[in-house]
C-alpha cells in the first residue's frame, strides 16, 4: 500500500486484566494496523512495544491520543516514527545464542560488549533469572538472536565466547554450556531465509 508509515508505540504501566485489550483498542480506533509486538509482565509492570502501520494521519492520531490513553489505562506511552528498513552494512546470517551464568552485575553487558566488538548485532534478547537446581543460587539465562556478518568466522566467535566463559570461571562465576559443548550448543544456525520481523 502506498503512503503507509510505521510507528513504534511503547507503553508501560501497572498490570491489570484487560490492559492489552485497552491499548490495542486504542490502536484500532486510531485506524492503525498492529504488525508486530512484544509484551511482558516485569514484576507487576506490564511493558508493550508495538509496530503499528497506517497512513500519516494514523500516526498523528496515535500521538494526539496519548494523553487520553494514559488517563484511561494508567500507562506511560510514547510514539516514535519507525524508519524504513535499512540494509545491513554487510551480509549477515542469523544465529541463536542460548547460555547461562551465575548471576552478577554486568553479565549482559559483558556479552553485549564482546558481540559489539566483533561486529555482531543483537536482533532480539530474552533474559530471565531462575534458581539453580539443588542450590537455588540465582542463574541468569539468556537467549539472543544474532546477526553475524559473513566476514566474521563463527568458529572465532565461539572461541571468544568460550574465553569469556573462562574469565567468568576465574572469578568464581560458573557459566554454561560446558566448554566442550561451546562448539555447537550456544549457536543453532537457523535457515538462511529466517523470516525477519518487519
Residue frames as a rotation matrix with the C-alpha (Angstrom) as fourth column:
UNK 1
0.579 0.815 0.000 0.00
0.815 -0.579 0.000 0.00
0.000 0.000 -1.000 0.00
UNK 2
-0.270 -0.645 0.715 1.28
0.586 -0.699 -0.410 3.44
0.764 0.308 0.566 -0.88
UNK 3
-0.028 0.204 0.979 1.53
-0.402 -0.898 0.176 6.09
0.915 -0.389 0.107 1.80
UNK 4
0.830 0.312 -0.463 1.81
0.240 0.550 0.800 3.57
0.504 -0.775 0.381 4.62
UNK 5
-0.016 -0.816 0.578 4.01
-0.639 -0.437 -0.634 4.66
0.769 -0.379 -0.514 7.51
UNK 6
0.283 0.026 -0.959 5.21
0.547 0.817 0.184 2.75
0.788 -0.576 0.217 10.54
UNK 7
0.056 -0.246 0.968 5.46
-0.700 -0.701 -0.137 3.86
0.712 -0.669 -0.212 14.13
UNK 8
-0.438 -0.234 -0.868 6.52
0.429 0.794 -0.431 2.15
0.790 -0.561 -0.248 17.33
UNK 9
0.370 0.615 0.697 4.16
-0.522 -0.482 0.703 2.55
0.768 -0.624 0.143 20.27
UNK 10
-0.579 -0.530 -0.620 5.77
0.300 0.569 -0.766 1.81
0.758 -0.629 -0.171 23.61
UNK 11
0.265 0.716 0.646 3.68
-0.572 -0.423 0.703 1.65
0.776 -0.556 0.297 26.77
UNK 12
-0.537 -0.404 -0.741 4.39
0.375 0.673 -0.638 0.62
0.756 -0.620 -0.210 30.34
UNK 13
-0.258 0.485 0.836 2.27
-0.783 -0.612 0.113 0.71
0.566 -0.625 0.537 33.46
UNK 14
-0.592 0.078 0.802 0.79
-0.647 0.548 -0.531 -1.31
-0.481 -0.833 -0.274 36.32
UNK 15
-0.909 0.217 -0.355 -0.57
-0.100 0.715 0.692 -4.59
0.404 0.665 -0.628 35.05
UNK 16
-0.479 0.808 0.344 -4.28
-0.468 0.097 -0.879 -5.36
-0.743 -0.581 0.331 35.28
UNK 17
-0.418 0.386 0.822 -6.73
0.651 0.759 -0.025 -7.60
-0.633 0.525 -0.569 33.43
UNK 18
0.606 0.732 0.313 -7.84
0.712 -0.323 -0.624 -6.02
-0.355 0.600 -0.717 30.18
UNK 19
0.224 -0.570 -0.790 -4.79
-0.082 -0.819 0.568 -3.79
-0.971 -0.062 -0.230 29.73
UNK 20
-0.788 -0.533 0.309 -3.81
0.223 0.220 0.950 -5.31
-0.574 0.817 -0.055 26.39
UNK 21
-0.077 0.862 0.501 -7.42
0.992 0.115 -0.047 -5.00
-0.098 0.493 -0.864 25.24
UNK 22
0.652 0.376 -0.659 -7.44
0.436 -0.896 -0.080 -1.31
-0.620 -0.235 -0.748 26.15
UNK 23
-0.125 -0.794 -0.595 -4.18
-0.238 -0.558 0.795 -0.45
-0.963 0.240 -0.119 24.41
UNK 24
-0.843 -0.184 0.505 -4.86
0.390 0.437 0.811 -2.46
-0.370 0.881 -0.296 21.25
UNK 25
0.210 0.956 0.203 -8.37
0.945 -0.145 -0.293 -0.97
-0.251 0.253 -0.934 21.07
UNK 26
0.437 -0.156 -0.886 -6.76
0.025 -0.982 0.186 2.47
-0.899 -0.103 -0.425 21.16
UNK 27
-0.669 -0.738 -0.084 -4.55
-0.122 -0.002 0.993 1.47
-0.733 0.675 -0.089 18.22
UNK 28
-0.590 0.502 0.633 -7.52
0.792 0.514 0.330 0.10
-0.160 0.695 -0.701 16.26
UNK 29
0.462 0.836 -0.296 -9.70
0.766 -0.545 -0.342 3.15
-0.447 -0.069 -0.892 16.95
UNK 30
0.121 -0.510 -0.852 -6.90
-0.248 -0.846 0.471 5.35
-0.961 0.154 -0.229 15.63
UNK 31
0.856 0.286 -0.430 -7.00
-0.479 0.128 -0.868 3.31
-0.193 0.950 0.247 12.42
UNK 32
-0.082 -0.990 -0.113 -3.67
-0.994 0.072 0.084 1.59
-0.075 0.119 -0.990 12.97
UNK 33
0.794 0.215 -0.569 -2.79
-0.332 0.937 -0.111 -1.95
0.509 0.277 0.815 11.98
UNK 34
0.471 -0.617 0.631 -0.74
-0.720 0.145 0.678 -3.88
-0.510 -0.774 -0.376 14.56
UNK 35
0.615 -0.296 -0.731 2.01
-0.576 0.463 -0.673 -5.70
0.538 0.835 0.114 12.65
UNK 36
-0.030 -0.694 -0.719 4.41
0.360 0.664 -0.655 -6.83
0.932 -0.279 0.230 15.37
UNK 37
0.539 0.237 0.808 4.61
-0.592 -0.576 0.564 -6.64
0.600 -0.782 -0.170 19.14
UNK 38
-0.426 -0.577 -0.697 6.47
0.333 0.616 -0.714 -7.69
0.841 -0.536 -0.071 22.27
UNK 39
0.321 0.586 0.743 4.78
-0.594 -0.486 0.641 -7.69
0.737 -0.648 0.192 25.68
UNK 40
-0.255 -0.434 -0.864 5.92
0.439 0.744 -0.504 -8.84
0.861 -0.508 0.001 29.11
UNK 41
0.846 0.468 0.255 4.97
-0.079 -0.363 0.929 -8.52
0.527 -0.806 -0.270 32.77
UNK 42
-0.213 -0.963 -0.163 8.02
0.298 0.095 -0.950 -7.49
0.930 -0.251 0.267 34.80
UNK 43
-0.735 -0.067 -0.675 7.14
0.670 0.080 -0.738 -7.74
0.104 -0.995 -0.014 38.50
UNK 44
-0.040 0.877 -0.480 3.77
0.789 -0.267 -0.554 -6.11
-0.613 -0.401 -0.681 38.05
UNK 45
-0.064 -0.019 -0.998 4.80
-0.442 -0.896 0.045 -3.56
-0.895 0.444 0.049 35.43
UNK 46
0.362 0.277 0.890 3.45
0.596 0.665 -0.450 -4.52
-0.717 0.693 0.075 32.02
UNK 47
-0.279 -0.577 -0.768 5.60
-0.340 -0.689 0.640 -3.37
-0.898 0.440 -0.004 29.11
UNK 48
0.521 0.508 0.686 4.48
0.526 0.443 -0.726 -3.30
-0.673 0.739 -0.036 25.50
UNK 49
-0.518 -0.560 -0.646 6.21
-0.322 -0.572 0.754 -2.49
-0.792 0.599 0.116 22.22
UNK 50
0.289 0.723 0.628 4.04
0.496 0.448 -0.744 -2.43
-0.819 0.526 -0.229 19.11
UNK 51
-0.885 -0.457 -0.088 4.86
0.119 -0.406 0.906 -1.79
-0.450 0.792 0.413 15.47
UNK 52
0.118 0.991 -0.061 1.84
0.398 -0.103 -0.912 -0.02
-0.910 0.083 -0.406 14.00
UNK 53
-0.839 -0.339 0.425 1.22
0.502 -0.185 0.845 0.65
-0.208 0.922 0.326 10.31
UNK 54
0.293 0.956 0.011 -1.07
0.837 -0.251 -0.486 3.19
-0.462 0.151 -0.874 8.70
UNK 55
0.339 -0.110 0.934 -1.23
0.653 -0.688 -0.318 6.46
0.677 0.718 -0.161 6.77
UNK 56
-0.658 -0.698 0.281 0.43
0.333 -0.605 -0.723 9.55
0.675 -0.382 0.631 8.21
UNK 57
-0.158 0.668 0.728 -2.83
-0.631 -0.635 0.446 10.69
0.760 -0.389 0.522 9.79
UNK 58
0.715 0.364 -0.597 -3.00
0.140 0.763 0.632 7.46
0.686 -0.535 0.494 11.80
UNK 59
-0.168 -0.869 -0.465 0.43
0.830 0.130 -0.543 8.11
0.532 -0.477 0.699 13.30
UNK 60
-0.729 -0.068 0.681 -0.66
-0.134 -0.962 -0.239 11.62
0.672 -0.265 0.692 14.17
UNK 61
0.349 0.918 0.190 -3.87
-0.495 0.009 0.869 10.33
0.796 -0.397 0.457 15.81
UNK 62
0.442 -0.290 -0.849 -1.77
0.652 0.754 0.082 7.97
0.616 -0.590 0.522 17.91
UNK 63
-0.652 -0.758 0.002 0.35
0.580 -0.500 -0.643 10.87
0.488 -0.418 0.766 19.11
UNK 64
-0.518 0.501 0.693 -2.63
-0.444 -0.850 0.283 13.11
0.731 -0.162 0.663 19.75
UNK 65
0.498 0.854 -0.150 -4.39
-0.360 0.361 0.861 10.41
0.789 -0.375 0.487 21.77
UNK 66
-0.310 -0.711 -0.631 -1.54
0.299 0.557 -0.775 9.54
0.902 -0.429 0.040 24.12
UNK 67
-0.829 0.027 0.559 -2.86
-0.479 -0.549 -0.684 11.74
0.289 -0.835 0.468 26.92
UNK 68
0.194 0.976 0.095 -6.27
-0.952 0.164 0.259 10.10
0.237 -0.140 0.961 26.75
UNK 69
0.384 -0.126 -0.915 -4.65
-0.067 0.984 -0.164 6.66
0.921 0.124 0.369 26.69
UNK 70
-0.705 -0.701 -0.105 -2.61
0.097 0.052 -0.994 7.47
0.703 -0.711 0.032 29.80
UNK 71
-0.586 0.546 0.599 -5.68
-0.804 -0.482 -0.348 8.76
0.099 -0.685 0.721 31.62
UNK 72
0.411 0.868 -0.279 -7.76
-0.839 0.479 0.257 5.71
0.357 0.129 0.925 30.71
UNK 73
0.698 -0.152 -0.700 -5.22
0.052 0.985 -0.162 2.97
0.714 0.077 0.696 31.36
UNK 74
0.908 -0.403 0.115 -2.54
-0.206 -0.190 0.960 4.38
-0.365 -0.895 -0.256 33.69
UNK 75
0.457 -0.786 0.417 0.26
0.841 0.534 0.084 3.57
-0.289 0.312 0.905 31.25
UNK 76
0.207 -0.499 -0.841 3.05
-0.313 -0.849 0.426 5.88
-0.927 0.175 -0.332 30.17
UNK 77
0.456 0.075 0.887 3.13
0.695 0.593 -0.407 5.74
-0.556 0.802 0.218 26.37
UNK 78
-0.086 -0.517 -0.852 5.21
-0.395 -0.767 0.505 7.19
-0.914 0.380 -0.138 23.56
UNK 79
0.812 0.297 0.503 5.09
0.356 0.432 -0.829 7.01
-0.463 0.852 0.245 19.77
UNK 80
-0.116 -0.887 -0.447 8.21
-0.325 -0.391 0.861 7.05
-0.938 0.246 -0.243 17.62
UNK 81
0.724 0.300 -0.621 8.24
-0.666 0.070 -0.743 7.01
-0.179 0.951 0.250 13.83
UNK 82
0.331 -0.583 0.742 9.94
0.161 0.810 0.565 3.89
-0.930 -0.068 0.362 12.51
UNK 83
-0.105 -0.464 -0.880 12.35
-0.824 -0.455 0.338 4.47
-0.557 0.760 -0.335 9.66
UNK 84
0.759 0.306 -0.574 12.19
-0.619 0.610 -0.494 2.28
0.199 0.731 0.653 6.59
UNK 85
0.836 -0.433 0.338 14.13
0.184 0.801 0.570 -0.94
-0.517 -0.414 0.749 7.00
UNK 86
0.489 -0.750 -0.445 17.78
-0.860 -0.499 -0.104 -0.46
-0.144 0.434 -0.890 6.24
UNK 87
0.803 -0.304 -0.512 20.08
-0.004 0.857 -0.516 -2.99
0.596 0.417 0.687 4.66
UNK 88
0.807 -0.571 -0.150 22.89
0.274 0.137 0.952 -4.21
-0.523 -0.809 0.267 6.90
UNK 89
0.434 -0.728 -0.530 26.36
-0.750 -0.618 0.235 -2.86
-0.499 0.296 -0.815 6.15
UNK 90
-0.646 -0.596 -0.478 27.41
-0.753 0.600 0.269 -6.39
0.127 0.533 -0.836 5.20
UNK 91
0.137 0.721 -0.679 25.50
-0.464 0.652 0.599 -9.63
0.875 0.233 0.424 4.60
UNK 92
-0.578 -0.272 0.769 24.70
-0.816 0.174 -0.552 -11.39
0.016 -0.947 -0.322 7.86
UNK 93
-0.392 0.410 -0.824 23.45
-0.009 0.894 0.449 -14.80
0.920 0.183 -0.347 8.93
UNK 94
0.291 0.580 0.761 21.00
-0.800 -0.289 0.526 -15.36
0.524 -0.762 0.380 11.79
UNK 95
-0.471 -0.408 -0.782 22.13
0.174 0.827 -0.535 -17.41
0.865 -0.388 -0.318 14.76
UNK 96
0.730 0.607 0.315 20.81
-0.232 -0.215 0.949 -18.01
0.643 -0.765 -0.016 18.24
UNK 97
-0.539 -0.841 -0.042 22.91
-0.148 0.144 -0.979 -17.88
0.829 -0.521 -0.202 21.38
UNK 98
0.687 0.720 0.097 21.50
-0.282 0.141 0.949 -19.63
0.670 -0.679 0.300 24.44
UNK 99
-0.299 -0.836 -0.460 23.59
0.326 0.363 -0.873 -19.71
0.897 -0.411 0.164 27.59
UNK 100
0.844 0.536 0.027 23.59
0.135 -0.261 0.956 -19.07
0.520 -0.803 -0.293 31.34
UNK 101
-0.370 -0.929 -0.019 25.87
0.214 -0.066 -0.975 -18.00
0.904 -0.364 0.223 34.16
UNK 102
-0.136 0.241 -0.961 25.74
0.990 0.001 -0.140 -17.45
-0.033 -0.971 -0.239 37.87
UNK 103
0.651 0.527 0.547 24.09
0.600 -0.798 0.055 -14.07
0.465 0.293 -0.836 38.22
UNK 104
-0.103 -0.600 -0.793 26.21
0.819 -0.504 0.275 -10.98
-0.565 -0.621 0.543 38.85
UNK 105
0.621 0.371 -0.690 26.07
0.037 -0.894 -0.447 -7.32
-0.783 0.252 -0.569 37.80
UNK 106
0.066 -0.598 -0.799 27.34
-0.788 -0.523 0.326 -6.59
-0.613 0.608 -0.505 34.29
UNK 107
-0.317 -0.213 0.924 26.86
0.164 0.947 0.275 -10.08
-0.934 0.238 -0.266 32.84
UNK 108
0.592 0.610 0.527 24.66
0.638 0.044 -0.768 -9.00
-0.492 0.791 -0.363 29.95
UNK 109
0.839 -0.320 -0.439 26.94
-0.435 -0.880 -0.190 -6.04
-0.326 0.350 -0.878 29.25
UNK 110
-0.144 -0.946 0.290 29.97
-0.473 0.323 0.820 -8.35
-0.869 -0.019 -0.494 29.07
UNK 111
-0.177 0.156 0.972 28.32
0.646 0.764 -0.004 -10.49
-0.743 0.627 -0.236 26.40
UNK 112
0.821 0.559 0.115 26.94
0.466 -0.540 -0.701 -7.48
-0.329 0.629 -0.704 24.52
UNK 113
0.544 -0.696 -0.468 30.36
-0.582 -0.715 0.387 -5.81
-0.604 0.062 -0.794 24.54
UNK 114
-0.396 -0.699 0.596 32.06
-0.045 0.663 0.747 -8.89
-0.917 0.269 -0.294 23.13
UNK 115
0.121 0.533 0.837 29.47
0.841 0.394 -0.372 -9.19
-0.528 0.749 -0.401 20.36
UNK 116
0.927 0.261 -0.269 29.66
0.123 -0.889 -0.441 -5.49
-0.354 0.375 -0.856 19.52
UNK 117
0.174 -0.951 -0.254 33.46
-0.546 -0.308 0.779 -5.59
-0.819 0.003 -0.574 19.32
UNK 118
-0.617 -0.391 0.683 33.16
0.235 0.737 0.634 -8.37
-0.751 0.552 -0.363 16.75
UNK 119
-0.844 0.290 -0.450 30.55
-0.531 -0.560 0.636 -6.53
-0.068 0.776 0.627 14.70
UNK 120
-0.751 0.617 -0.237 27.73
0.529 0.776 0.345 -8.91
0.397 0.133 -0.908 15.65
UNK 121
-0.645 0.596 0.479 24.32
-0.584 -0.788 0.194 -7.29
0.493 -0.155 0.856 16.03
UNK 122
-0.885 0.464 0.027 21.80
0.292 0.599 -0.746 -8.39
-0.362 -0.652 -0.666 18.66
UNK 123
-0.726 0.674 0.141 18.43
-0.037 -0.242 0.969 -8.57
0.687 0.698 0.201 16.90
UNK 124
0.436 0.838 0.329 16.46
-0.474 -0.098 0.875 -9.65
0.765 -0.537 0.354 19.97
UNK 125
-0.731 -0.676 -0.098 17.18
-0.214 0.363 -0.907 -10.71
0.648 -0.642 -0.410 23.53
UNK 126
0.549 0.833 0.070 15.25
-0.366 0.164 0.916 -12.60
0.752 -0.529 0.394 26.19
UNK 127
-0.611 -0.786 -0.096 16.72
-0.177 0.254 -0.951 -13.00
0.772 -0.564 -0.294 29.65
UNK 128
0.611 0.787 0.089 15.48
-0.282 0.112 0.953 -14.38
0.740 -0.607 0.290 32.94
UNK 129
-0.503 -0.674 0.541 16.67
-0.770 0.065 -0.634 -15.03
0.392 -0.736 -0.552 36.46
UNK 130
0.580 0.696 -0.424 15.93
-0.454 0.708 0.541 -18.50
0.676 -0.121 0.727 37.77
UNK 131
0.463 -0.411 0.785 17.03
-0.796 0.198 0.573 -20.68
-0.391 -0.890 -0.235 40.70
UNK 132
-0.359 -0.677 -0.642 19.72
-0.819 0.559 -0.131 -23.26
0.447 0.479 -0.755 40.10
UNK 133
0.526 0.513 -0.678 18.81
-0.176 0.846 0.504 -26.89
0.832 -0.146 0.535 40.74
UNK 134
0.272 -0.327 -0.905 19.56
0.765 0.644 -0.003 -28.12
0.583 -0.692 0.425 44.25
UNK 135
-0.599 -0.655 -0.461 21.29
0.799 -0.452 -0.396 -24.92
0.051 -0.605 0.794 45.45
UNK 136
0.520 0.854 -0.037 18.66
0.846 -0.520 -0.121 -22.34
-0.122 0.032 -0.992 44.41
UNK 137
-0.367 -0.687 -0.627 21.52
0.420 -0.724 0.546 -19.95
-0.830 -0.063 0.555 43.60
UNK 138
0.533 0.659 -0.531 20.40
-0.142 -0.549 -0.824 -17.33
-0.834 0.514 -0.199 41.06
UNK 139
-0.388 -0.575 0.720 21.16
0.671 0.360 0.649 -18.24
-0.632 0.735 0.246 37.44
UNK 140
0.038 0.327 -0.944 21.00
-0.463 -0.832 -0.307 -15.62
-0.885 0.449 0.119 34.69
UNK 141
-0.217 -0.021 0.976 19.81
0.664 0.729 0.163 -17.22
-0.715 0.684 -0.144 31.45
UNK 142
-0.090 0.169 -0.981 19.80
-0.509 -0.855 -0.101 -15.50
-0.856 0.491 0.163 28.09
UNK 143
-0.012 0.086 0.996 18.66
0.792 0.609 -0.043 -16.30
-0.611 0.788 -0.076 24.59
UNK 144
-0.088 -0.152 -0.984 19.80
-0.310 -0.935 0.172 -13.91
-0.947 0.320 0.035 21.88
UNK 145
0.664 0.182 0.725 19.05
0.649 0.341 -0.680 -13.79
-0.371 0.922 0.109 18.18
UNK 146
0.021 -0.825 -0.565 22.17
0.054 -0.564 0.824 -12.54
-0.998 -0.048 0.033 16.45
UNK 147
0.998 0.067 -0.003 23.01
0.003 -0.094 -0.996 -11.21
-0.067 0.993 -0.094 13.01
UNK 148
0.303 -0.944 0.127 26.53
0.204 0.194 0.959 -12.48
-0.931 -0.265 0.252 12.37
UNK 149
0.510 -0.157 -0.846 28.27
-0.764 -0.535 -0.361 -10.78
-0.396 0.830 -0.393 9.41
UNK 150
0.990 -0.140 -0.010 29.66
0.114 0.842 -0.528 -13.17
0.083 0.522 0.849 6.84
UNK 151
0.341 -0.918 0.204 33.02
-0.345 -0.324 -0.881 -11.52
0.874 0.229 -0.428 7.44
UNK 152
-0.014 -0.289 0.957 33.04
-1.000 0.028 -0.006 -12.92
-0.025 -0.957 -0.289 10.99
UNK 153
-0.453 -0.189 -0.871 34.19
-0.308 0.950 -0.046 -16.52
0.837 0.248 -0.489 11.33
UNK 154
0.573 0.796 0.194 31.70
-0.494 0.146 0.857 -18.30
0.654 -0.587 0.477 13.57
UNK 155
0.488 -0.455 -0.745 34.44
0.638 0.768 -0.051 -20.51
0.596 -0.451 0.665 14.99
UNK 156
-0.633 -0.734 0.245 36.25
0.399 -0.581 -0.709 -17.37
0.663 -0.351 0.661 16.19
UNK 157
-0.148 0.672 0.725 33.04
-0.651 -0.618 0.440 -16.08
0.745 -0.407 0.529 17.74
UNK 158
0.784 0.405 -0.470 32.57
0.012 0.747 0.664 -19.37
0.621 -0.526 0.581 19.59
UNK 159
0.007 -0.875 -0.484 36.18
0.797 0.297 -0.526 -19.22
0.604 -0.382 0.700 20.82
UNK 160
-0.652 -0.211 0.728 35.69
-0.111 -0.923 -0.367 -15.65
0.750 -0.321 0.579 22.05
UNK 161
0.360 0.854 0.375 32.58
-0.649 -0.059 0.758 -16.69
0.670 -0.516 0.533 23.97
UNK 162
0.662 -0.191 -0.725 34.49
0.453 0.872 0.184 -19.62
0.597 -0.450 0.664 25.44
UNK 163
-0.480 -0.876 0.035 37.24
0.548 -0.331 -0.769 -17.25
0.685 -0.350 0.639 26.63
UNK 164
-0.333 0.449 0.829 34.60
-0.597 -0.781 0.184 -15.05
0.730 -0.433 0.528 28.24
UNK 165
0.743 0.611 -0.273 33.19
-0.232 0.617 0.752 -18.11
0.628 -0.495 0.600 29.98
UNK 166
0.194 -0.766 -0.613 36.69
0.758 0.514 -0.402 -18.96
0.623 -0.386 0.680 31.26
UNK 167
-0.656 -0.422 0.626 37.10
0.025 -0.841 -0.541 -15.41
0.754 -0.339 0.563 32.57
UNK 168
0.223 0.822 0.524 33.84
-0.698 -0.241 0.674 -15.73
0.680 -0.516 0.520 34.48
UNK 169
0.777 0.029 -0.629 35.02
0.271 0.886 0.376 -19.00
0.568 -0.462 0.681 35.96
UNK 170
-0.228 -0.969 -0.097 38.30
0.584 -0.057 -0.810 -17.39
0.779 -0.241 0.578 37.02
UNK 171
-0.739 0.026 0.673 36.36
-0.451 -0.761 -0.466 -15.05
0.500 -0.648 0.575 39.32
UNK 172
-0.941 0.287 0.180 34.17
0.033 0.607 -0.794 -17.86
-0.337 -0.741 -0.581 40.63
UNK 173
-0.104 0.935 -0.338 31.22
-0.747 -0.298 -0.594 -17.38
-0.657 0.190 0.730 38.28
UNK 174
-0.522 -0.016 0.853 30.04
0.326 0.920 0.216 -20.61
-0.788 0.391 -0.475 36.71
UNK 175
-0.103 0.529 -0.843 28.70
-0.821 -0.523 -0.228 -20.40
-0.562 0.668 0.488 33.18
UNK 176
-0.282 0.070 0.957 27.42
0.295 0.955 0.017 -22.76
-0.913 0.287 -0.290 30.55
UNK 177
0.959 0.188 -0.214 27.15
-0.184 0.982 0.038 -24.64
0.218 0.003 0.976 28.33
UNK 178
0.597 -0.784 0.171 30.27
0.175 0.334 0.926 -26.56
-0.783 -0.523 0.336 29.31
UNK 179
-0.024 -0.689 -0.725 33.39
-0.663 -0.532 0.527 -25.70
-0.748 0.493 -0.444 27.27
UNK 180
-0.802 -0.334 0.494 33.24
0.080 0.761 0.644 -28.99
-0.592 0.556 -0.584 25.38
UNK 181
-0.034 0.883 0.467 29.77
0.874 0.253 -0.416 -28.01
-0.485 0.394 -0.780 24.14
UNK 182
0.074 0.096 -0.993 30.59
0.001 -0.995 -0.096 -24.46
-0.997 0.006 -0.073 23.12
UNK 183
-0.882 -0.461 -0.095 31.39
-0.094 -0.026 0.995 -25.53
-0.461 0.887 -0.020 19.57
UNK 184
-0.765 0.636 0.099 27.77
0.363 0.301 0.882 -26.41
0.531 0.711 -0.461 18.94
UNK 185
-0.287 0.768 -0.573 25.47
0.958 0.223 -0.181 -25.71
-0.011 -0.601 -0.799 21.86
UNK 186
-0.441 0.178 -0.880 25.45
0.310 -0.890 -0.335 -21.91
-0.843 -0.420 0.337 22.06
UNK 187
-0.531 0.172 -0.830 24.73
-0.704 -0.635 0.318 -21.48
-0.472 0.753 0.458 18.35
UNK 188
-0.227 0.529 0.818 21.89
0.492 0.787 -0.372 -23.07
-0.840 0.317 -0.439 16.44
UNK 189
-0.929 -0.167 -0.331 22.04
-0.158 -0.630 0.760 -21.78
-0.336 0.758 0.559 12.87
UNK 190
0.094 0.993 0.067 18.61
-0.003 0.068 -0.998 -21.03
-0.996 0.094 0.010 11.52
UNK 191
0.251 0.061 0.966 17.69
0.919 0.299 -0.258 -21.28
-0.304 0.952 0.019 7.85
UNK 192
-0.788 -0.613 0.057 19.21
0.590 -0.726 0.353 -18.53
-0.175 0.312 0.934 5.73
UNK 193
-0.551 0.666 0.503 15.66
0.156 -0.510 0.846 -17.46
0.820 0.544 0.177 4.90
UNK 194
-0.531 0.335 -0.778 14.75
0.842 0.104 -0.529 -16.95
-0.096 -0.936 -0.338 8.57
UNK 195
0.320 0.702 0.636 11.82
0.718 -0.618 0.321 -14.50
0.618 0.354 -0.702 8.46
UNK 196
-0.821 -0.550 -0.155 12.85
0.537 -0.650 -0.537 -11.09
0.195 -0.524 0.829 9.68
UNK 197
0.035 0.881 -0.471 10.22
0.920 -0.213 -0.329 -9.21
-0.390 -0.422 -0.818 11.65
UNK 198
-0.555 -0.161 0.816 9.09
0.627 -0.726 0.283 -6.07
0.547 0.669 0.504 9.91
